[in-house]
Amino acid sequence: MKFNQSIHVEGDLSFRGDCPTEAAEQITFFSALKLTHPKLARIAVHIRNEGQRTHQQAARHKSEGMNVGASDIIIPCNPPIVIELKRRDHTKCRLSEDQEQYLIDCQANGAKSCIALGWESAINFLNKYCIY
């Protein structure tokens, strides 16, 4: 995967090998967040915007405010934290143009955002930038 230079990537870009799926990384991240930052865990959300939909469902979801490309982890603290969580081996996943643009737009509006390669990288990023 080629990364846009304006988006911070947290993690080891050279790692290749076996690693959990993105869904497993999400579960582990939220479990770790509850242990390491319980106050943030209460307000952190995972936006569920992927998956198959009919054209009608997609149109309804969009009219209800679903934002295609919204990042996996959003924590409305100050500054907001926005993380697109990918597999530790980034060659085993992809980043859509919508996901990339969402991160760029969040940064432009004051959020701390990144692509995290694995749950540990996401926690490391959070530790660097979250003030509470």
MARMI-503192 format. One record per atom (N, C-alpha, C): residue number from 1; atom name; x, z, y. Coordinates in Angstrom, 1 decimal. Layout:
! MARMI-503192
[NUM; 'CA'; [X; Z; Y]],
...
***
This chain:
! MARMI-503192
[1; 'N'; [0.8; 0.0; -1.2]],
[1; 'CA'; [0.0; 0.0; 0.0]],
[1; 'C'; [0.9; 0.0; 1.2]],
[2; 'N'; [0.6; -0.8; 2.2]],
[2; 'CA'; [1.3; -0.9; 3.4]],
[2; 'C'; [0.6; -0.1; 4.5]],
[3; 'N'; [1.3; 0.8; 5.2]],
[3; 'CA'; [0.7; 1.7; 6.1]],
[3; 'C'; [0.9; 1.2; 7.6]],
[4; 'N'; [-0.1; 1.4; 8.4]],
[4; 'CA'; [0.0; 1.1; 9.8]],
[4; 'C'; [0.9; 2.2; 10.4]],
[5; 'N'; [1.8; 1.7; 11.2]],
[5; 'CA'; [2.9; 2.6; 11.8]],
[5; 'C'; [2.3; 3.6; 12.7]],
[6; 'N'; [1.1; 3.4; 13.3]],
[6; 'CA'; [0.5; 4.4; 14.2]],
[6; 'C'; [-0.2; 5.5; 13.5]],
[7; 'N'; [-0.3; 5.5; 12.2]],
[7; 'CA'; [-1.0; 6.5; 11.4]],
[7; 'C'; [0.1; 7.3; 10.6]],
[8; 'N'; [0.0; 8.6; 10.8]],
[8; 'CA'; [1.0; 9.5; 10.1]],
[8; 'C'; [0.6; 9.5; 8.6]],
[9; 'N'; [1.6; 9.4; 7.8]],
[9; 'CA'; [1.5; 9.6; 6.4]],
[9; 'C'; [2.2; 10.8; 5.9]],
[10; 'N'; [1.5; 11.8; 5.3]],
[10; 'CA'; [2.0; 13.0; 4.9]],
[10; 'C'; [2.2; 12.9; 3.3]],
[11; 'N'; [3.4; 13.1; 2.9]],
[11; 'CA'; [3.7; 13.0; 1.5]],
[11; 'C'; [4.9; 12.1; 1.2]],
[12; 'N'; [5.2; 12.0; -0.1]],
[12; 'CA'; [6.4; 11.3; -0.5]],
[12; 'C'; [6.1; 9.8; -0.8]],
[13; 'N'; [6.4; 9.0; 0.1]],
[13; 'CA'; [6.1; 7.5; -0.1]],
[13; 'C'; [6.8; 6.9; -1.3]],
[14; 'N'; [7.9; 7.5; -1.8]],
[14; 'CA'; [8.7; 6.9; -2.9]],
[14; 'C'; [8.2; 7.4; -4.3]],
[15; 'N'; [7.2; 8.4; -4.3]],
[15; 'CA'; [6.8; 8.9; -5.6]],
[15; 'C'; [6.0; 7.8; -6.3]],
[16; 'N'; [6.4; 7.6; -7.6]],
[16; 'CA'; [5.7; 6.7; -8.5]],
[16; 'C'; [5.5; 7.5; -9.8]],
[17; 'N'; [4.4; 7.3; -10.4]],
[17; 'CA'; [4.1; 8.0; -11.7]],
[17; 'C'; [2.7; 8.5; -11.9]],
[18; 'N'; [2.5; 9.2; -13.0]],
[18; 'CA'; [1.2; 9.8; -13.3]],
[18; 'C'; [0.8; 10.7; -12.2]],
[19; 'N'; [-0.5; 10.6; -11.8]],
[19; 'CA'; [-1.0; 11.5; -10.8]],
[19; 'C'; [-2.5; 11.5; -10.9]],
[20; 'N'; [-3.2; 12.6; -10.4]],
[20; 'CA'; [-4.6; 12.7; -10.5]],
[20; 'C'; [-5.3; 11.6; -9.7]],
[21; 'N'; [-6.6; 11.4; -10.1]],
[21; 'CA'; [-7.4; 10.4; -9.3]],
[21; 'C'; [-7.7; 11.0; -7.9]],
[22; 'N'; [-8.3; 10.2; -7.0]],
[22; 'CA'; [-8.6; 10.7; -5.7]],
[22; 'C'; [-9.7; 11.8; -5.8]],
[23; 'N'; [-10.6; 11.6; -6.7]],
[23; 'CA'; [-11.7; 12.6; -6.9]],
[23; 'C'; [-11.1; 14.0; -7.3]],
[24; 'N'; [-10.2; 13.9; -8.3]],
[24; 'CA'; [-9.5; 15.2; -8.7]],
[24; 'C'; [-8.7; 15.8; -7.6]],
[25; 'N'; [-8.0; 15.0; -6.8]],
[25; 'CA'; [-7.3; 15.5; -5.6]],
[25; 'C'; [-8.2; 16.2; -4.6]],
[26; 'N'; [-9.4; 15.6; -4.4]],
[26; 'CA'; [-10.4; 16.2; -3.5]],
[26; 'C'; [-10.8; 17.6; -4.0]],
[27; 'N'; [-11.1; 17.7; -5.3]],
[27; 'CA'; [-11.5; 19.0; -5.9]],
[27; 'C'; [-10.4; 20.0; -5.7]],
[28; 'N'; [-9.2; 19.6; -6.0]],
[28; 'CA'; [-8.1; 20.6; -6.0]],
[28; 'C'; [-7.8; 21.0; -4.5]],
[29; 'N'; [-7.9; 20.0; -3.6]],
[29; 'CA'; [-7.7; 20.3; -2.2]],
[29; 'C'; [-8.7; 21.4; -1.7]],
[30; 'N'; [-10.0; 21.2; -2.0]],
[30; 'CA'; [-11.0; 22.1; -1.5]],
[30; 'C'; [-10.9; 23.5; -2.2]],
[31; 'N'; [-10.5; 23.5; -3.4]],
[31; 'CA'; [-10.2; 24.8; -4.1]],
[31; 'C'; [-9.0; 25.5; -3.4]],
[32; 'N'; [-8.0; 24.8; -3.1]],
[32; 'CA'; [-6.8; 25.4; -2.5]],
[32; 'C'; [-7.1; 25.8; -1.1]],
[33; 'N'; [-8.0; 25.0; -0.4]],
[33; 'CA'; [-8.4; 25.4; 1.0]],
[33; 'C'; [-9.1; 26.7; 1.0]],
[34; 'N'; [-9.9; 27.0; 0.0]],
[34; 'CA'; [-10.7; 28.2; 0.0]],
[34; 'C'; [-9.7; 29.4; -0.2]],
[35; 'N'; [-8.6; 29.2; -0.9]],
[35; 'CA'; [-7.6; 30.3; -1.1]],
[35; 'C'; [-6.7; 30.5; 0.1]],
[36; 'N'; [-6.3; 29.4; 0.7]],
[36; 'CA'; [-5.3; 29.4; 1.8]],
[36; 'C'; [-5.9; 29.6; 3.2]],
[37; 'N'; [-7.0; 29.0; 3.4]],
[37; 'CA'; [-7.6; 29.0; 4.7]],
[37; 'C'; [-9.2; 29.2; 4.6]],
[38; 'N'; [-9.6; 30.4; 4.2]],
[38; 'CA'; [-11.0; 30.6; 3.9]],
[38; 'C'; [-11.9; 30.3; 5.1]],
[39; 'N'; [-11.5; 30.6; 6.3]],
[39; 'CA'; [-12.3; 30.3; 7.5]],
[39; 'C'; [-12.5; 28.8; 7.7]],
[40; 'N'; [-11.5; 28.1; 7.4]],
[40; 'CA'; [-11.6; 26.6; 7.6]],
[40; 'C'; [-12.4; 26.0; 6.4]],
[41; 'N'; [-12.3; 26.6; 5.3]],
[41; 'CA'; [-13.0; 26.1; 4.1]],
[41; 'C'; [-14.5; 26.2; 4.4]],
[42; 'N'; [-15.0; 27.1; 5.2]],
[42; 'CA'; [-16.4; 27.3; 5.4]],
[42; 'C'; [-16.9; 26.1; 6.3]],
[43; 'N'; [-16.0; 25.5; 7.1]],
[43; 'CA'; [-16.5; 24.4; 8.0]],
[43; 'C'; [-16.0; 23.0; 7.6]],
[44; 'N'; [-15.1; 22.9; 6.6]],
[44; 'CA'; [-14.6; 21.6; 6.2]],
[44; 'C'; [-15.6; 20.9; 5.4]],
[45; 'N'; [-15.6; 19.6; 5.6]],
[45; 'CA'; [-16.6; 18.7; 4.9]],
[45; 'C'; [-15.9; 17.5; 4.3]],
[46; 'N'; [-16.5; 17.1; 3.2]],
[46; 'CA'; [-16.1; 15.8; 2.6]],
[46; 'C'; [-17.3; 14.8; 2.8]],
[47; 'N'; [-17.0; 13.8; 3.5]],
[47; 'CA'; [-18.0; 12.8; 3.8]],
[47; 'C'; [-18.1; 11.8; 2.6]],
[48; 'N'; [-19.3; 11.8; 2.0]],
[48; 'CA'; [-19.5; 11.0; 0.8]],
[48; 'C'; [-20.1; 9.7; 1.3]],
[49; 'N'; [-19.2; 8.7; 1.5]],
[49; 'CA'; [-19.7; 7.4; 2.0]],
[49; 'C'; [-19.3; 6.2; 1.1]],
[50; 'N'; [-18.8; 6.5; -0.1]],
[50; 'CA'; [-18.4; 5.5; -1.0]],
[50; 'C'; [-19.4; 5.3; -2.1]],
[51; 'N'; [-19.3; 4.3; -2.8]],
[51; 'CA'; [-20.2; 4.1; -4.0]],
[51; 'C'; [-21.1; 2.9; -3.8]],
[52; 'N'; [-21.7; 2.5; -4.8]],
[52; 'CA'; [-22.6; 1.3; -4.8]],
[52; 'C'; [-24.0; 1.7; -4.2]],
[53; 'N'; [-24.5; 0.8; -3.4]],
[53; 'CA'; [-25.8; 0.9; -2.8]],
[53; 'C'; [-26.5; -0.5; -2.8]],
[54; 'N'; [-27.8; -0.4; -2.7]],
[54; 'CA'; [-28.5; -1.7; -2.5]],
[54; 'C'; [-28.4; -2.0; -1.0]],
[55; 'N'; [-28.7; -3.2; -0.6]],
[55; 'CA'; [-28.6; -3.6; 0.8]],
[55; 'C'; [-29.5; -2.7; 1.6]],
[56; 'N'; [-30.7; -2.4; 1.1]],
[56; 'CA'; [-31.7; -1.6; 1.8]],
[56; 'C'; [-31.2; -0.2; 2.0]],
[57; 'N'; [-30.6; 0.4; 0.9]],
[57; 'CA'; [-30.0; 1.8; 1.1]],
[57; 'C'; [-28.9; 1.8; 2.1]],
[58; 'N'; [-28.0; 0.8; 2.1]],
[58; 'CA'; [-26.9; 0.7; 3.0]],
[58; 'C'; [-27.4; 0.6; 4.4]],
[59; 'N'; [-28.4; -0.2; 4.7]],
[59; 'CA'; [-29.0; -0.3; 6.0]],
[59; 'C'; [-29.6; 1.0; 6.5]],
[60; 'N'; [-30.3; 1.7; 5.6]],
[60; 'CA'; [-30.9; 3.0; 5.9]],
[60; 'C'; [-29.8; 4.0; 6.2]],
[61; 'N'; [-28.8; 4.1; 5.4]],
[61; 'CA'; [-27.7; 5.1; 5.6]],
[61; 'C'; [-27.0; 4.8; 6.9]],
[62; 'N'; [-26.8; 3.6; 7.2]],
[62; 'CA'; [-26.1; 3.2; 8.5]],
[62; 'C'; [-27.0; 3.7; 9.7]],
[63; 'N'; [-28.3; 3.4; 9.6]],
[63; 'CA'; [-29.2; 3.8; 10.7]],
[63; 'C'; [-29.3; 5.4; 10.8]],
[64; 'N'; [-29.0; 6.1; 9.7]],
[64; 'CA'; [-29.0; 7.5; 9.7]],
[64; 'C'; [-27.7; 8.1; 10.2]],
[65; 'N'; [-26.7; 7.3; 10.6]],
[65; 'CA'; [-25.4; 7.8; 11.1]],
[65; 'C'; [-24.3; 7.7; 10.2]],
[66; 'N'; [-24.4; 7.1; 9.0]],
[66; 'CA'; [-23.3; 7.0; 8.1]],
[66; 'C'; [-22.3; 6.0; 8.8]],
[67; 'N'; [-21.0; 6.4; 8.8]],
[67; 'CA'; [-20.0; 5.7; 9.4]],
[67; 'C'; [-19.0; 5.1; 8.3]],
[68; 'N'; [-19.1; 3.8; 8.1]],
[68; 'CA'; [-18.2; 3.2; 7.1]],
[68; 'C'; [-16.8; 3.5; 7.5]],
[69; 'N'; [-16.0; 4.0; 6.6]],
[69; 'CA'; [-14.6; 4.2; 6.9]],
[69; 'C'; [-14.3; 5.7; 7.2]],
[70; 'N'; [-15.3; 6.5; 7.4]],
[70; 'CA'; [-15.1; 7.9; 7.7]],
[70; 'C'; [-14.2; 8.5; 6.7]],
[71; 'N'; [-13.3; 9.4; 7.1]],
[71; 'CA'; [-12.2; 10.0; 6.3]],
[71; 'C'; [-12.8; 11.0; 5.3]],
[72; 'N'; [-12.0; 11.2; 4.3]],
[72; 'CA'; [-12.5; 12.1; 3.2]],
[72; 'C'; [-12.7; 13.6; 3.6]],
[73; 'N'; [-11.8; 14.0; 4.5]],
[73; 'CA'; [-11.8; 15.5; 4.9]],
[73; 'C'; [-11.9; 15.5; 6.4]],
[74; 'N'; [-12.9; 16.2; 6.9]],
[74; 'CA'; [-13.1; 16.4; 8.3]],
[74; 'C'; [-13.3; 17.9; 8.5]],
[75; 'N'; [-12.4; 18.5; 9.4]],
[75; 'CA'; [-12.5; 19.9; 9.7]],
[75; 'C'; [-12.7; 20.0; 11.2]],
[76; 'N'; [-13.9; 20.4; 11.7]],
[76; 'CA'; [-14.2; 20.5; 13.1]],
[76; 'C'; [-13.6; 21.7; 13.8]],
[77; 'N'; [-12.3; 21.8; 13.8]],
[77; 'CA'; [-11.6; 22.9; 14.5]],
[77; 'C'; [-11.0; 22.3; 15.8]],
[78; 'N'; [-10.1; 23.1; 16.4]],
[78; 'CA'; [-9.5; 22.6; 17.6]],
[78; 'C'; [-8.0; 22.6; 17.5]],
[79; 'N'; [-7.4; 21.4; 17.4]],
[79; 'CA'; [-7.9; 20.1; 17.4]],
[79; 'C'; [-8.6; 19.8; 16.1]],
[80; 'N'; [-9.5; 18.8; 16.1]],
[80; 'CA'; [-10.1; 18.5; 14.8]],
[80; 'C'; [-9.0; 17.9; 13.9]],
[81; 'N'; [-9.2; 18.1; 12.6]],
[81; 'CA'; [-8.3; 17.6; 11.5]],
[81; 'C'; [-9.1; 16.6; 10.7]],
[82; 'N'; [-8.5; 15.4; 10.6]],
[82; 'CA'; [-9.1; 14.3; 9.9]],
[82; 'C'; [-8.1; 13.8; 8.9]],
[83; 'N'; [-8.5; 13.8; 7.6]],
[83; 'CA'; [-7.5; 13.5; 6.6]],
[83; 'C'; [-8.1; 12.5; 5.6]],
[84; 'N'; [-7.4; 11.4; 5.4]],
[84; 'CA'; [-7.8; 10.4; 4.4]],
[84; 'C'; [-6.9; 10.8; 3.2]],
[85; 'N'; [-7.5; 11.3; 2.1]],
[85; 'CA'; [-6.8; 11.8; 1.0]],
[85; 'C'; [-6.7; 10.6; -0.1]],
[86; 'N'; [-5.4; 10.3; -0.4]],
[86; 'CA'; [-5.1; 9.3; -1.4]],
[86; 'C'; [-4.4; 9.9; -2.6]],
[87; 'N'; [-4.2; 9.1; -3.6]],
[87; 'CA'; [-3.4; 9.6; -4.8]],
[87; 'C'; [-2.0; 9.8; -4.4]],
[88; 'N'; [-1.3; 10.7; -5.1]],
[88; 'CA'; [0.1; 10.9; -4.8]],
[88; 'C'; [1.0; 9.7; -4.9]],
[89; 'N'; [0.7; 8.9; -5.9]],
[89; 'CA'; [1.3; 7.5; -6.0]],
[89; 'C'; [0.4; 6.5; -5.3]],
[90; 'N'; [0.7; 6.2; -4.1]],
[90; 'CA'; [-0.1; 5.4; -3.2]],
[90; 'C'; [-0.3; 4.0; -3.7]],
[91; 'N'; [0.6; 3.5; -4.7]],
[91; 'CA'; [0.4; 2.2; -5.2]],
[91; 'C'; [-0.8; 2.1; -6.2]],
[92; 'N'; [-1.4; 3.2; -6.5]],
[92; 'CA'; [-2.5; 3.3; -7.4]],
[92; 'C'; [-3.9; 3.4; -6.7]],
[93; 'N'; [-3.9; 3.2; -5.4]],
[93; 'CA'; [-5.1; 3.2; -4.6]],
[93; 'C'; [-5.0; 2.3; -3.4]],
[94; 'N'; [-6.0; 2.2; -2.6]],
[94; 'CA'; [-6.0; 1.3; -1.5]],
[94; 'C'; [-6.6; 2.0; -0.3]],
[95; 'N'; [-6.3; 1.5; 0.9]],
[95; 'CA'; [-6.8; 2.0; 2.1]],
[95; 'C'; [-7.5; 0.8; 2.8]],
[96; 'N'; [-8.8; 1.0; 3.0]],
[96; 'CA'; [-9.6; -0.1; 3.6]],
[96; 'C'; [-9.3; -0.2; 5.1]],
[97; 'N'; [-9.6; -1.4; 5.7]],
[97; 'CA'; [-9.4; -1.6; 7.1]],
[97; 'C'; [-10.3; -0.6; 7.9]],
[98; 'N'; [-11.5; -0.3; 7.4]],
[98; 'CA'; [-12.4; 0.6; 8.0]],
[98; 'C'; [-11.8; 2.0; 8.0]],
[99; 'N'; [-11.2; 2.4; 6.9]],
[99; 'CA'; [-10.6; 3.8; 6.9]],
[99; 'C'; [-9.4; 3.9; 7.8]],
[100; 'N'; [-8.6; 2.8; 7.9]],
[100; 'CA'; [-7.5; 2.8; 8.8]],
[100; 'C'; [-8.0; 2.9; 10.3]],
[101; 'N'; [-9.0; 2.1; 10.6]],
[101; 'CA'; [-9.5; 2.1; 12.0]],
[101; 'C'; [-10.1; 3.4; 12.4]],
[102; 'N'; [-10.8; 4.1; 11.4]],
[102; 'CA'; [-11.4; 5.4; 11.7]],
[102; 'C'; [-10.3; 6.4; 12.0]],
[103; 'N'; [-9.2; 6.4; 11.3]],
[103; 'CA'; [-8.1; 7.3; 11.6]],
[103; 'C'; [-7.5; 7.0; 13.0]],
[104; 'N'; [-7.3; 5.8; 13.3]],
[104; 'CA'; [-6.8; 5.4; 14.6]],
[104; 'C'; [-7.7; 5.8; 15.7]],
[105; 'N'; [-9.0; 5.6; 15.5]],
[105; 'CA'; [-10.0; 6.0; 16.5]],
[105; 'C'; [-10.1; 7.6; 16.7]],
[106; 'N'; [-9.9; 8.3; 15.6]],
[106; 'CA'; [-9.9; 9.8; 15.7]],
[106; 'C'; [-8.7; 10.2; 16.5]],
[107; 'N'; [-7.5; 9.7; 16.2]],
[107; 'CA'; [-6.3; 10.0; 16.9]],
[107; 'C'; [-6.5; 9.7; 18.4]],
[108; 'N'; [-7.1; 8.6; 18.7]],
[108; 'CA'; [-7.3; 8.2; 20.1]],
[108; 'C'; [-8.2; 9.2; 20.9]],
[109; 'N'; [-9.0; 9.9; 20.1]],
[109; 'CA'; [-9.9; 10.9; 20.7]],
[109; 'C'; [-9.5; 12.3; 20.5]],
[110; 'N'; [-8.2; 12.5; 20.2]],
[110; 'CA'; [-7.6; 13.9; 20.2]],
[110; 'C'; [-7.5; 14.6; 18.9]],
[111; 'N'; [-8.0; 13.9; 17.8]],
[111; 'CA'; [-7.9; 14.6; 16.5]],
[111; 'C'; [-6.5; 14.4; 15.9]],
[112; 'N'; [-6.1; 15.4; 15.1]],
[112; 'CA'; [-4.9; 15.3; 14.3]],
[112; 'C'; [-5.3; 14.6; 13.0]],
[113; 'N'; [-4.8; 13.4; 12.7]],
[113; 'CA'; [-5.2; 12.7; 11.5]],
[113; 'C'; [-4.1; 12.2; 10.8]],
[114; 'N'; [-4.3; 12.0; 9.5]],
[114; 'CA'; [-3.3; 11.4; 8.6]],
[114; 'C'; [-3.8; 10.9; 7.3]],
[115; 'N'; [-3.0; 10.2; 6.6]],
[115; 'CA'; [-3.2; 9.8; 5.2]],
[115; 'C'; [-2.4; 10.8; 4.4]],
[116; 'N'; [-3.0; 11.5; 3.6]],
[116; 'CA'; [-2.3; 12.5; 2.8]],
[116; 'C'; [-2.1; 12.0; 1.3]],
[117; 'N'; [-0.9; 12.0; 0.8]],
[117; 'CA'; [-0.7; 11.5; -0.5]],
[117; 'C'; [-0.7; 12.8; -1.5]],
[118; 'N'; [-1.9; 13.0; -2.0]],
[118; 'CA'; [-2.1; 14.2; -2.8]],
[118; 'C'; [-2.6; 15.4; -2.1]],
[119; 'N'; [-3.2; 16.3; -2.8]],
[119; 'CA'; [-3.8; 17.5; -2.2]],
[119; 'C'; [-2.7; 18.4; -1.5]],
[120; 'N'; [-1.5; 18.5; -2.1]],
[120; 'CA'; [-0.5; 19.4; -1.5]],
[120; 'C'; [-0.1; 18.9; -0.1]],
[121; 'N'; [0.0; 17.6; 0.0]],
[121; 'CA'; [0.3; 17.0; 1.3]],
[121; 'C'; [-0.8; 17.2; 2.3]],
[122; 'N'; [-2.0; 17.2; 1.9]],
[122; 'CA'; [-3.1; 17.5; 2.8]],
[122; 'C'; [-3.0; 19.0; 3.3]],
[123; 'N'; [-2.7; 19.9; 2.4]],
[123; 'CA'; [-2.6; 21.3; 2.8]],
[123; 'C'; [-1.4; 21.4; 3.7]],
[124; 'N'; [-0.3; 20.8; 3.4]],
[124; 'CA'; [0.9; 20.8; 4.3]],
[124; 'C'; [0.6; 20.3; 5.7]],
[125; 'N'; [-0.2; 19.2; 5.8]],
[125; 'CA'; [-0.6; 18.7; 7.1]],
[125; 'C'; [-1.4; 19.7; 7.9]],
[126; 'N'; [-2.3; 20.3; 7.2]],
[126; 'CA'; [-3.2; 21.3; 7.8]],
[126; 'C'; [-2.4; 22.4; 8.3]],
[127; 'N'; [-1.4; 22.9; 7.5]],
[127; 'CA'; [-0.6; 24.0; 8.0]],
[127; 'C'; [0.2; 23.7; 9.2]],
[128; 'N'; [0.6; 22.4; 9.4]],
[128; 'CA'; [1.3; 22.0; 10.6]],
[128; 'C'; [0.5; 22.0; 11.8]],
[129; 'N'; [-0.7; 21.6; 11.7]],
[129; 'CA'; [-1.5; 21.2; 12.9]],
[129; 'C'; [-2.7; 22.1; 13.2]],
[130; 'N'; [-3.1; 22.9; 12.3]],
[130; 'CA'; [-4.3; 23.7; 12.6]],
[130; 'C'; [-4.0; 25.0; 13.3]],
[131; 'N'; [-4.6; 25.3; 14.4]],
[131; 'CA'; [-4.4; 26.5; 15.2]],
[131; 'C'; [-5.7; 27.3; 15.1]],
[132; 'N'; [-5.6; 28.5; 14.5]],
[132; 'CA'; [-6.8; 29.3; 14.6]],
[132; 'C'; [-6.4; 30.8; 14.5]],
***
